[in-house]
């Protein structure tokens, strides 16, 4: 028994020593040395990773596809009756959404959810509030074919675009097989991936410019971290990279009332009870420009949205002064896309 315990202790000690050597670059003093081994050891950077990182500048290299995508984004011929375009629900100069509580689709049909912004959506790990599309390409295809949103049919869209001489020529220059559904989707996705607000004041602050954001915004960012908001809103998109229940620390839907099927969120995709009332965490990039808020568009003011999140997601009601500091920080997340893309 004692011998077994001693052997186990020896093995643990050996493992710990090996781990330390791997982690800290320790070497056997009797091992053969290579030239340069006697150089002064470099300090190890133990800096804690930042919860939010700057957005990268998008590539605008494929000019032909970008121009086609830009044209298609504003082209109502993608819809069933040529009445609605992507830009109808995603106004690029006004935050990338439509400012409505619930969006309106083809034929004036009122949709079930608030339109999320298209800006920076390429950095979301899934698309739609319930995450039913894994990629931008899936999202575009689903939206175009949805009877309530655009109601388009790819065969008809190919016919309309192919019959338009300048459009057909533009496709022929960019794609070997010309106008096809796959190429329409690819051009749109290429364009949407370029819609990055990469030079927001907060990004400049992260890059080392302390004057890029005001003092109250810096205080708001510290509070945003201290309260735990960054547990869901982090990374380069300040969200958009996980699913979370709406109402962790309080029953939002019971308090709001009138629960509908769309409120079930991710459950409508997976059928798993654990996913009921779970949604993709939205990006907070440009959030000051994208009212009203939440999937149901039920909140008009950013201050109210912040206070509700503190209550229902963190279980930590905050006062007006704290709300104001967080809003000041959130306002520094607003940026613009390259003007040539508008």
Protein Blocks (a to p, Z undefined) as FASTA:
>chain_A
ZZmmmmmmmmmmmmmmmmmmmmnopacfkbccdehjlpccddddfbdcdfbdcdddddfk
lmmlmmmmmmmmmmmklpmnopacfklmmcfknoopnopabdcdehhiacfbdcddfehk
lmpcbecjklpafbfklmmmmmmmpmklnopafklmmmmmmmmmklmmmmmmmpmnlpaf
klmmmmmmmmmmmmccfkgfklmmmnopaklpcfklmmmmmmmmmnommmmmgcjkopaj
accdehjkbcfklmnopiafklnmmmmmnopaklgoiacdddfehklmmccedjkopafb
fklmmmmmmmmmnopacdfklmmmmmmmmmmmpccddfklZZ
